[in-house]
Amino acid sequence: PHGEILPGDRLKSYYMRNFVGLPFETTMAGAALVFGGVIERYPDINFCLCHGGGFLPYQAGRFMHAFRVRDEAKARLRGSPQDSLSRLHYDTILHSPRALEFLIAAVGPGRVLMGSDYPFDMGELGCVTRVEGLGISRASRDAILGGRADELLRHG
């Protein structure tokens, strides 16, 4: 009923392939992992979405609503999308302290991992400073700045 809504050629203008297209692709990847039942079927794999998860953390409520009201969303996912969403990790590359604070509040500091996108021009070169400047606890900062990544890499 909605027709084709993907951006297609519209992303060619203004470098939007990068700053709109990449977060969009990240969102699509996260949605496919959740609704395809991949996270549910492979509980020992830790997935980390770049670009702060794209639009996924902001639209997680919409994912839940779709699962409640649409049969298509239930095609491969057996449990709740929230169960799968709660297992995703996200990097910090959002270029906005407020967006990063939202992400941390939405998913918890244990699911946010340091990212830089170095050496690309769209990277966040002051990534450590950005996290240290947030109004969060030292324990949360330490987790984001490497503590949680260390746990995941050592213990899975």
Sine and cosine of phi, psi and omega as CSV:
sin_phi,cos_phi,sin_psi,cos_psi,sin_omega,cos_omega
0.00,0.00,-0.44,0.90,-0.06,-1.00
-1.00,-0.04,-0.17,0.99,-0.03,-1.00
0.95,0.31,-0.25,-0.97,-0.03,-1.00
-0.98,0.18,0.88,-0.47,-0.02,-1.00
-0.91,-0.42,-0.05,1.00,0.01,-1.00
-0.91,0.40,0.51,-0.86,-0.12,-0.99
-0.93,0.36,-0.55,0.84,0.04,-1.00
0.77,0.63,-0.76,-0.65,-0.07,-1.00
-0.90,0.43,-0.32,0.95,0.00,-1.00
-0.89,0.46,-0.36,0.93,0.00,-1.00
-0.97,0.23,-0.15,0.99,-0.04,-1.00
-0.94,0.33,-0.39,0.92,-0.03,-1.00
-0.99,0.13,0.57,-0.82,0.22,-0.97
0.89,0.46,0.31,0.95,-0.03,-1.00
0.95,0.32,0.33,0.94,-0.01,-1.00
-0.91,0.42,-0.33,0.94,0.09,-1.00
-0.80,0.60,-0.60,0.80,-0.02,-1.00
-1.00,0.10,-0.88,0.48,-0.21,-0.98
-0.99,0.15,-0.18,0.98,0.18,-0.98
-0.92,-0.39,-0.72,0.70,-0.09,-1.00
-0.89,0.45,-0.70,0.71,-0.03,-1.00
-0.92,0.39,-0.72,0.69,0.09,-1.00
-0.89,0.46,-0.54,0.84,0.07,-1.00
-0.89,0.45,-0.72,0.70,0.02,-1.00
-0.89,0.45,-0.61,0.79,0.06,-1.00
-0.89,0.46,-0.67,0.74,0.04,-1.00
-0.87,0.49,-0.71,0.71,0.02,-1.00
-0.88,0.48,-0.67,0.74,0.01,-1.00
-0.89,0.46,-0.71,0.71,0.02,-1.00
-0.89,0.46,-0.68,0.73,0.02,-1.00
-0.89,0.45,-0.65,0.76,0.01,-1.00
-0.92,0.40,-0.64,0.77,0.05,-1.00
-0.89,0.46,-0.66,0.75,-0.01,-1.00
-0.95,0.31,-0.87,0.49,-0.14,-0.99
-0.97,0.22,-0.32,0.95,0.12,-0.99
-0.98,0.19,-0.08,1.00,0.02,-1.00
0.97,0.25,0.21,0.98,-0.06,-1.00
-0.91,0.42,-0.74,0.67,-0.02,-1.00
-0.89,0.46,-0.63,0.78,0.01,-1.00
-0.90,0.44,-0.66,0.75,-0.05,-1.00
-0.98,0.20,-0.39,0.92,-0.06,-1.00
-0.83,-0.56,0.94,0.33,-0.09,-1.00
-0.92,0.40,-0.26,0.97,-0.02,-1.00
-1.00,0.01,-0.07,1.00,0.02,-1.00
-0.99,-0.11,0.75,-0.66,0.09,-1.00
-0.99,-0.16,0.83,-0.56,0.00,-1.00
-0.96,-0.27,0.70,-0.72,0.07,-1.00
-0.84,-0.55,0.84,-0.55,0.02,-1.00
-1.00,-0.03,0.77,-0.64,0.05,-1.00
-0.98,0.22,0.02,-1.00,-0.01,-1.00
0.82,0.57,0.58,0.82,0.01,-1.00
0.87,0.49,0.36,0.93,-0.02,-1.00
1.00,0.03,0.13,0.99,-0.03,-1.00
0.89,0.45,-0.75,-0.66,-0.02,-1.00
-1.00,-0.07,-0.06,1.00,-0.10,-0.99
-0.86,0.52,-0.77,0.64,-0.03,-1.00
-0.87,0.49,-0.56,0.83,-0.02,-1.00
-0.96,0.29,-0.48,0.88,-0.07,-1.00
-0.94,-0.35,0.28,0.96,-0.02,-1.00
-0.85,0.53,-0.58,0.81,0.05,-1.00
-0.89,0.46,-0.60,0.80,0.05,-1.00
-0.92,0.39,-0.59,0.81,0.08,-1.00
-0.87,0.50,-0.73,0.68,-0.02,-1.00
-0.89,0.46,-0.69,0.73,0.00,-1.00
-0.89,0.45,-0.70,0.72,0.02,-1.00
-0.85,0.53,-0.65,0.76,-0.01,-1.00
-0.91,0.42,-0.58,0.82,0.01,-1.00
-0.95,0.32,-0.60,0.80,-0.18,-0.98
-0.94,-0.33,-0.20,0.98,-0.08,-1.00
-0.85,-0.53,0.78,-0.62,0.04,-1.00
-0.91,0.41,-0.54,0.84,-0.03,-1.00
-0.85,0.53,-0.58,0.81,-0.02,-1.00
-0.94,0.34,-0.28,0.96,-0.02,-1.00
-0.99,-0.14,0.05,1.00,-0.12,-0.99
-0.84,0.55,-0.64,0.77,-0.05,-1.00
-0.83,-0.55,-0.28,0.96,-0.05,-1.00
-1.00,-0.02,0.83,-0.56,-0.03,-1.00
-1.00,0.02,-0.73,0.69,-0.01,-1.00
-1.00,-0.02,-0.23,-0.97,0.00,-1.00
-0.96,0.27,0.60,-0.80,0.10,-0.99
-0.86,0.51,-0.47,0.88,0.00,-1.00
-0.88,0.47,-0.59,0.81,0.03,-1.00
-0.87,0.49,-0.67,0.74,0.03,-1.00
-0.96,0.29,-0.69,0.73,0.02,-1.00
-0.85,0.53,-0.60,0.80,-0.06,-1.00
-0.95,0.32,-0.12,0.99,0.03,-1.00
-0.98,-0.21,-0.14,0.99,0.00,-1.00
-0.97,0.23,0.53,-0.85,0.13,-0.99
-0.92,-0.39,0.33,-0.94,-0.08,-1.00
-0.67,-0.74,0.56,-0.83,0.11,-0.99
-1.00,0.04,0.10,-0.99,-0.11,-0.99
-1.00,-0.04,0.06,1.00,-0.16,-0.99
-0.98,0.19,1.00,0.08,-0.02,-1.00
-0.83,-0.55,-0.25,0.97,0.04,-1.00
0.87,0.49,0.42,0.91,-0.01,-1.00
-0.40,-0.92,0.86,-0.52,0.04,-1.00
-0.86,0.51,-0.64,0.77,-0.01,-1.00
-0.91,0.42,-0.65,0.76,0.03,-1.00
-0.91,0.42,-0.64,0.77,0.02,-1.00
-0.92,0.39,-0.65,0.76,0.07,-1.00
-0.88,0.47,-0.65,0.76,0.06,-1.00
-0.87,0.49,-0.74,0.67,-0.02,-1.00
-0.85,0.53,-0.74,0.67,-0.01,-1.00
-0.88,0.47,-0.68,0.74,0.02,-1.00
-0.91,0.41,-0.59,0.81,-0.06,-1.00
-0.96,0.27,-0.64,0.77,-0.12,-0.99
-0.91,-0.41,-0.24,0.97,-0.03,-1.00
1.00,-0.05,0.55,-0.84,-0.06,-1.00
-0.91,0.42,-0.36,0.93,0.02,-1.00
-0.96,0.27,-0.11,0.99,0.01,-1.00
-0.89,-0.46,0.22,0.97,0.03,-1.00
-0.89,-0.46,0.82,-0.57,-0.07,-1.00
-0.88,-0.47,0.58,-0.82,0.00,-1.00
-0.85,0.53,0.72,-0.70,0.09,-1.00
-0.68,-0.73,0.43,-0.90,0.01,-1.00
-0.75,-0.66,-0.56,0.83,-0.13,-0.99
0.89,0.45,0.33,0.94,0.05,-1.00
-0.91,0.42,0.65,-0.76,0.17,0.99
-0.98,-0.22,0.33,0.95,-0.10,-1.00
-0.95,0.31,0.47,-0.88,-0.05,-1.00
-0.91,0.42,-0.39,0.92,0.06,-1.00
-1.00,-0.01,0.14,0.99,0.05,-1.00
-0.95,0.31,0.15,-0.99,-0.01,-1.00
-0.90,-0.44,1.00,-0.01,-0.14,-0.99
-0.94,0.34,-0.44,0.90,0.06,-1.00
-1.00,-0.09,0.62,0.79,-0.15,-0.99
-0.90,0.44,-0.63,0.78,0.02,-1.00
-0.93,0.36,-0.71,0.70,0.02,-1.00
-0.86,0.51,-0.64,0.76,0.01,-1.00
-0.87,0.49,-0.72,0.69,0.00,-1.00
-0.92,0.38,-0.66,0.75,-0.01,-1.00
-0.91,0.41,-0.42,0.91,0.00,-1.00
-0.99,0.11,-0.06,1.00,-0.01,-1.00
-0.97,0.24,0.45,-0.90,0.04,-1.00
-1.00,0.08,0.87,0.48,0.01,-1.00
-0.82,-0.57,0.23,-0.97,-0.04,-1.00
-0.92,0.39,0.36,-0.93,0.06,-1.00
-0.87,0.50,-0.64,0.77,0.01,-1.00
-0.88,0.47,-0.65,0.76,0.03,-1.00
-0.91,0.41,-0.70,0.71,0.03,-1.00
-0.86,0.51,-0.71,0.70,-0.01,-1.00
-0.89,0.46,-0.63,0.78,0.03,-1.00
-0.89,0.46,-0.74,0.67,-0.04,-1.00
-0.92,0.39,-0.64,0.77,-0.08,-1.00
-0.98,0.18,0.14,0.99,0.11,-0.99
0.54,-0.84,-0.39,0.92,-0.04,-1.00
-0.87,0.50,-0.73,0.68,-0.01,-1.00
-0.93,0.36,-0.65,0.76,0.05,-1.00
-0.86,0.50,-0.65,0.76,0.04,-1.00
-0.87,0.50,-0.70,0.71,0.04,-1.00
-0.86,0.50,-0.74,0.68,-0.04,-1.00
-0.90,0.44,-0.65,0.76,-0.03,-1.00
-0.95,0.30,-0.50,0.86,0.00,-1.00
-0.99,0.11,-0.63,0.78,-0.18,-0.98
-0.86,-0.51,-0.15,0.99,-0.01,-1.00
0.98,0.21,0.00,0.00,0.00,0.00
